[in-house]
Amino acid sequence: MPTVADVLRRYGDEYLERFGARMPAEQRKVLQAIRACRTGALGTVHYACETCGRTHVMGRSCGNRHCPTCQQHKTKTWLEKQLARLLPCPYFLLTFTLPAELRDFARQHQRVVYDSLFAASSQAIRELAADEKFIGSSRCGFFGVLHTWGRSLDYHPHVHYVVPGGAVNDAGDEWLPSGAAFFLPVAVLSILFRAKFRDLLNEAGLLNQIDPAVWRRDWVVHSQAVGDGRASLAYLAPYVFRVALSDRRISSCDDGRVTFSYRKSGDKHWRKMTVDAMEFIRRFLQHVLPRGLQKVRHYGFLAANSKLSVEAARWLVTLYNGGVFALLALTAITPTPRPVPRCAECNGPLRIVAVIPRQAPQVFDSS
């Protein structure tokens, strides 16, 4: 079956010829990196089979965070780490979505819009959680994952937050729970989110580029109770280390056309979509993030600089529950070992014997 890299290798030159002058530098860099991944253009890794002694030469990986091939093990490692940090309490999945009218603007000002999307939504959560009518403290601990795509690779910026149901009080010695099925009112959250996002664009000097009607319409915020949080983490994990779609969703790449599978929202049945190769590449590359932008961000006691540790918060929840979940809270998760490459002849384990870096282009003296 063809892969994303196959599509880019086959049609990338034509795309660059037609649109290269208008492409952002980061998109060009990603295109070139994925095309070169594991082809030998980036250097090679030499292996020896520990069983049969045969040697194998493999092209080096590009390591780009947008490459579907390079991110598989990182997904498993990230998921295991997040599972180990879960608290013994109900969890919620909150989703903040930008209105469709802002998508063209967001595409043109990605760094400002994505940073503002994170800031406005996270501030809205903490501000409303501090209200005594709900939780009574802003000391929540949660993390968000930026998505920029819909199910058919269309541009659809939104942030998913995985949030434990409650917060630590101001004194830091008591857990204040939310309900098991209700965290915060989404109608109020959406109003706060919209207002804070507007203020941030105003501070950035970009407010005059927005149609004022956007601020009068309802913005979408969704909240869903997700049990102990494990299912939500499993849902988000594949999206943390790849862009838009995986290789296995591409079924054909022929005659300038690419066919891939997708599912409509609320529908479990897979469908097929065929688009022009240039359109496929455009849809894929529009989800390349600005250099250095963090697509996963942690807040409150999950943040790296928090004075309150996750372990302390876990024990406060355990004390609130009367110790019922103490064993669950302490359950260790055994990390999945990194996959060992195997010999194509005997399936024996391979060990690295040499790494050959990319060769610099030769320059000939014609004098």
Rosetta blueprint (number, residue, H / E / L):
1 M L
2 P L
3 T L
4 V H
5 A H
6 D H
7 V H
8 L H
9 R H
10 R H
11 Y H
12 G H
13 D H
14 E H
15 Y H
16 L H
17 E H
18 R H
19 F H
20 G H
21 A H
22 R H
23 M L
24 P L
25 A H
26 E H
27 Q H
28 R H
29 K H
30 V H
31 L H
32 Q H
33 A H
34 I H
35 R H
36 A H
37 C L
38 R L
39 T L
40 G L
41 A L
42 L L
43 G E
44 T E
45 V E
46 H E
47 Y E
48 A E
49 C E
50 E L
51 T L
52 C L
53 G L
54 R L
55 T E
56 H E
57 V E
58 M E
59 G E
60 R L
61 S L
62 C L
63 G L
64 N L
65 R L
66 H L
67 C L
68 P H
69 T H
70 C H
71 Q L
72 Q H
73 H H
74 K H
75 T H
76 K H
77 T H
78 W H
79 L H
80 E H
81 K H
82 Q H
83 L H
84 A H
85 R L
86 L L
87 L L
88 P L
89 C L
90 P L
91 Y E
92 F E
93 L E
94 L E
95 T E
96 F E
97 T E
98 L L
99 P L
100 A H
101 E H
102 L H
103 R H
104 D H
105 F H
106 A H
107 R H
108 Q H
109 H L
110 Q H
111 R H
112 V H
113 V H
114 Y H
115 D H
116 S H
117 L H
118 F H
119 A H
120 A H
121 S H
122 S H
123 Q H
124 A H
125 I H
126 R H
127 E H
128 L H
129 A H
130 A L
131 D L
132 E L
133 K L
134 F L
135 I L
136 G L
137 S L
138 S L
139 R E
140 C L
141 G E
142 F E
143 F E
144 G E
145 V E
146 L E
147 H E
148 T E
149 W E
150 G L
151 R L
152 S L
153 L L
154 D L
155 Y E
156 H E
157 P E
158 H E
159 V E
160 H E
161 Y E
162 V E
163 V E
164 P E
165 G L
166 G E
167 A E
168 V E
169 N L
170 D L
171 A L
172 G L
173 D L
174 E L
175 W E
176 L E
177 P E
178 S L
179 G L
180 A L
181 A L
182 F L
183 F L
184 L L
185 P L
186 V H
187 A H
188 V H
189 L H
190 S H
191 I H
192 L H
193 F H
194 R H
195 A H
196 K H
197 F H
198 R H
199 D H
200 L H
201 L H
202 N H
203 E H
204 A L
205 G L
206 L L
207 L H
208 N H
209 Q H
210 I L
211 D L
212 P H
213 A H
214 V H
215 W H
216 R H
217 R L
218 D L
219 W L
220 V E
221 V E
222 H E
223 S E
224 Q E
225 A E
226 V L
227 G L
228 D L
229 G L
230 R H
231 A H
232 S H
233 L H
234 A H
235 Y H
236 L H
237 A H
238 P H
239 Y H
240 V H
241 F L
242 R L
243 V L
244 A L
245 L L
246 S L
247 D H
248 R H
249 R H
250 I E
251 S E
252 S E
253 C E
254 D E
255 D L
256 G L
257 R E
258 V E
259 T E
260 F E
261 S E
262 Y E
263 R L
264 K L
265 S L
266 G L
267 D L
268 K L
269 H L
270 W L
271 R E
272 K E
273 M E
274 T E
275 V E
276 D E
277 A H
278 M H
279 E H
280 F H
281 I H
282 R H
283 R H
284 F H
285 L H
286 Q L
287 H L
288 V L
289 L L
290 P L
291 R L
292 G L
293 L L
294 Q L
295 K L
296 V E
297 R E
298 H E
299 Y E
300 G E
301 F L
302 L L
303 A L
304 A L
305 N L
306 S L
307 K L
308 L L
309 S L
310 V H
311 E H
312 A H
313 A H
314 R H
315 W H
316 L H
317 V H
318 T H
319 L H
320 Y H
321 N L
322 G L
323 G L
324 V L
325 F L
326 A H
327 L H
328 L H
329 A H
330 L H
331 T L
332 A L
333 I L
334 T L
335 P L
336 T L
337 P L
338 R L
339 P L
340 V L
341 P L
342 R E
343 C L
344 A L
345 E L
346 C L
347 N L
348 G L
349 P E
350 L E
351 R E
352 I E
353 V E
354 A E
355 V E
356 I E
357 P E
358 R L
359 Q L
360 A L
361 P L
362 Q L
363 V L
364 F L
365 D L
366 S L
367 S L
